[in-house]
Amino acid sequence: MGHSDAASPAPAPAARDARKKRGNRTAAKLKQSKLETRRGQWLNNSGQGNDGKDAKVAATPTGARSNAGSPILASPHPPLPRRRVDSRSRGSDPEDREEAGATGLEIGGSDLDSPMHSPGSDKSQGSGCGAQRKGFSGNGHGPSPSSGSSVWSSSRSVSDAEEDTGCPEDENEVLDDWEAAADALYDDDSHCHHSSVPTTPPPAPTTAPPANAAGPETIRSKARAWAPDDKFRPQSLPSISKQASFPASIGNSWAGMGMTAAQQGILSLPVSCPICYEDLDPTDSSFLPCPCGFHLCLFCHKRILEADGRCPGCRKQYNTASAVEEGGGGAKETTVGTGRQMANIAPVRLFRSCSMGPRY
Amino acid sequence: MARGENQEAQTGNVPAAAPGPKPASAGAGKGAEGQSVVRRLQSELMALMMGGDPGVSAFPEGDNIFNWVGTIAGSAGTAYEGTSYRLALAFTAEYPYKPPKVRFDTPCFHPNVDAHGNICLDILQDKWSSAYDVRTILLSIQSLLGEPNNDSPLNTQAAALWANQEEFRKMVEKLYKPAA
C-alpha cells in the first residue's frame, strides 16, 4: 500500500489517495472494535516478533519501509479541499482525529506486516515509533539513507503536530502546516540531525507561511528534545524520572540500612541520594566511595568527610576503607578522579549545583 | 486538636527537645541547607504515610516540620505489649548528618530511658548514620523496649528488675500513663 517514492515528497495521485483514505477509515473502525484485545497482543509481540519482522523488512534493499512510511505522512499532501472535508468531519471529535492519525501511522508501520501488530492508539505509539526507528536505522544502509531518515523524522513531526492541535478550528491550518513542517524538518535534518536548539527553518516551498511552519516544529523540539541530562534543559521543567522514582528511592534508602542493605545498594542502584534525597546524576551514580557499595551523592560524601568521615552504610571510615580497597587512594582522590572521568558531564553538574544554591 | 496543642506546650517547656530558637529559624538562617533538610523531612513524611509500618507512626507537630511526634507500640511478647508511647523528635538543620533529639513523652519504665524520657541508644548518639531516618529510629526504639541494654542503664531500678519479667511488667503498667 502506498509505495510512492519517499525521496520525492511530491503529492501522490488523488485517486489513489482517496482509496487509501477510505481504507484508512474503515480500517480505523475495525481497529477500534478490536483495539483493546489487540493492544495487549501487540504489546506482547512487539517485544520480539514484530521487531524481528521490522528488522527483516528494513533489510530489504528496496527501502520499502520508508516508502510505506511516507504516504501517511504525506497524506496531507493530497489535494487540500478534500482533505479539509475529512478534517472537518473529524474535527468535532478529537479522539477520532487522533485515532485516524494513529491509523495512518500504523499503516505506515505495519502494512508489510500483519495489521494486528500495529499500535492502535497513541498510548502504544511510543513503542510503535521505536520499532519504526529500528527499521529506519536499518534502512540507513539501504540505497537511500537520507530519504529514510527524513521520512522518519517527518513522520514524527506530523504525528506530533496532530497531537498538538488544540482546537478543531486550527485543524485546517495545521494540516496545511504538516507539509511545510515536514519539508522544513527534512531540510533541517539533512543539515543537523535533531539539534536541540531550533534553528530557523529554511523557506518551505509551500503555500503555508514559514512562520506557521516553524510553529509546531519548534514546539515539538522543545517538548521532547530535552534529555534528563541535557545541559540546555530548563531547570523549571519537572523531572518525570524523579517523580516516578520517588517511592523506589525511598525503598532503596530504607533497604540501605545495615550490611545486607549495602549489598542491595549495589544490586539496585538508587536513583536519588539516600541522604539528601536529591536525584543522583550520572557522576553520583558511578561514584562508589565505599567498598560496601553504599551510594550517595558527592555533596553528602563531601559533607560526611568534613564531619566524622564514616560511610553511612557500614560506618567504616571512608579513608581507610577506600585505601584498603583501592590501594592507597584516599576517598577525596577518588572523588576527584571520578569527576575527571566524567568530564563530559561536568557542565550538568555545575548547572545542577548552581540551581541548588550555595550548598558547599 | 487539643492533643496537639497540649503536646506543643509540653515540648516548649523542655529545653532538651526544643532549643530556644526554633530549629526552623536556624535552618532558615542557612538558606539552602535548611531547604534540603525540609525536603528530606517531607520525603520521609510521605514515605511514612505511604509505608504504613505496624506499630510505628510519626507526624510533624503543628506547622513546624522540624518537630515531630512519633508513636510506637510495645511489641507483642514483651513486657510492653499493649502499651503505646509517644515520642518527641527534634531535628536540627544538620539532619540527617546529625541525629535528631528523641525523647519519650509518655513516661516509660525502661532500663535505657531516664525519668525525663531521655533515651540512651547508640544510634541516636555515636552510632548515628545519616542513612537512618525517622522510621528506622522509631523501629530501633521499638526493639529497644523489648531488648534493653542493661549494661549502661539510665534507670538502674528498671535494669535490676528486668530479670523478673513479671514484676517488670507490673512496673511498666503501673507507671504507664498513656497520652490523653
Contacts between the chains, C-beta under 8 A, distances in Angstrom:
chain1	res1	chain2	res2	distance
A	246	B	43	7.6
A	246	B	46	7.9
A	247	B	47	7.6
A	247	B	50	6.9
A	250	B	43	6.8
A	250	B	46	7.8
A	250	B	47	4.2
A	250	B	51	7.9
A	253	B	131	6.9
A	253	B	133	7.0
A	254	B	47	7.6
A	254	B	133	7.6
A	254	B	135	6.9
A	254	B	136	7.4
A	256	B	131	5.2
A	257	B	131	6.2
A	257	B	132	7.1
A	257	B	136	5.8
A	274	B	131	5.6
A	275	B	40	7.9
A	275	B	96	6.0
A	275	B	97	7.8
A	275	B	130	4.8
A	275	B	131	6.7
A	276	B	36	5.4
A	276	B	39	7.6
A	276	B	40	6.0
A	276	B	96	7.9
A	277	B	39	6.1
A	277	B	40	5.0
A	277	B	43	4.7
A	278	B	36	7.3
A	278	B	39	7.9
A	294	B	131	7.1
A	300	B	97	8.0
A	300	B	130	7.0
A	303	B	97	6.0
A	304	B	97	6.8
A	304	B	130	6.7
A	307	B	97	6.0
A	310	B	129	7.5
A	312	B	129	4.4
A	312	B	130	4.6
A	312	B	131	3.8
A	313	B	129	7.5
A	313	B	131	6.0
A	315	B	127	7.0
A	315	B	129	6.0
A	356	B	32	6.4
A	356	B	36	7.8
A	357	B	31	6.5
A	357	B	32	3.5
A	357	B	35	7.4
A	358	B	31	7.2
A	358	B	32	5.8
A	359	B	32	5.3
A	359	B	33	6.9
A	359	B	36	7.2
